[in-house]
């Protein structure tokens, strides 16, 4: 089966994966974009597992203050290089996780990882992080977080 360039572009724009991963997902799923997304989701778990032992000595701190000004969260998100820490994808992930903490008030990192993501309840925070590990090619870890409320 010949994979169309427009399908690769569409899959990449919807998932943010690289060209080769998009092509392989489409090949594995017979050109079906929905099936390719599912394949990529499963593939993200494997990529994340391979990178789990890598040290996360770089990263950034992200904050989110709810519009009422009465609840705020701060998260220290680690990655392998300062290059990745400066990317828009990493910054977006940091914002999403701090928003999650602000909204759902997890007691610790283990609880945070199994919570349903507030933007997509079909996905846990662990899956969100695994997808970003696959996309960015580096290990990413929530190092610590805090939440304050008035």
C-alpha positions, 0 to 999 in steps of 0.5 A, spaced: 500 500 500 502 506 498 502 511 503 500 518 501 504 524 503 497 528 505 496 523 510 503 523 513 502 531 513 495 530 516 497 525 521 503 529 523 499 536 524 494 532 529 499 528 533 506 532 532 510 526 531 516 525 526 515 524 519 518 517 519 513 515 525 507 518 522 509 513 515 510 507 520 504 508 523 500 509 517 503 503 514 502 499 520 494 501 520 493 500 512 493 507 511 487 509 516 489 515 520 484 513 526 488 506 527 494 510 526 493 514 532 491 508 536 498 505 534 502 511 535 499 511 542 501 504 544 508 506 541 509 512 545 508 507 551 514 503 548 518 509 547 517 512 554 519 505 557 526 505 553 527 512 556 525 511 563 532 510 566 535 517 563 537 522 567 532 528 567 537 534 570 534 539 566 527 542 565 523 548 568 518 550 573 511 552 571 505 556 574 498 556 573 493 561 577 486 560 576 482 566 574 479 567 581 486 568 583 484 563 589 488 557 587 495 556 584 499 550 582 507 550 581 510 544 578 518 542 577 518 538 570 524 535 568 527 533 562 534 531 559 537 537 555 535 545 556 534 545 548 528 541 550 526 545 556 525 551 551 521 548 546 513 550 545 511 543 546 515 542 553 512 549 555 505 547 553 506 540 557 508 544 563 502 548 563 497 543 562 500 539 568 500 545 573 493 546 570 491 539 572 494 540 579 490 546 580 484 543 578 484 536 581 489 537 587 493 530 587 496 528 594 503 526 590 506 524 584 503 517 583 496 520 584 497 525 579 500 520 574 493 516 574 488 522 574 484 523 568 487 529 564 482 534 565 482 536 557 481 528 555 478 524 560 480 518 556 487 519 557 491 519 564 496 524 565 501 518 565 499 517 557 500 525 556 507 525 559 509 518 555 506 521 548 510 527 549 516 523 551 515 519 544 514 526 541 520 530 544 525 524 544 527 525 551 525 522 558 520 527 562 519 527 569 514 530 574 520 532 579 515 535 584 509 540 585 505 544 590 498 547 590 496 553 594 488 555 595 485 561 599 
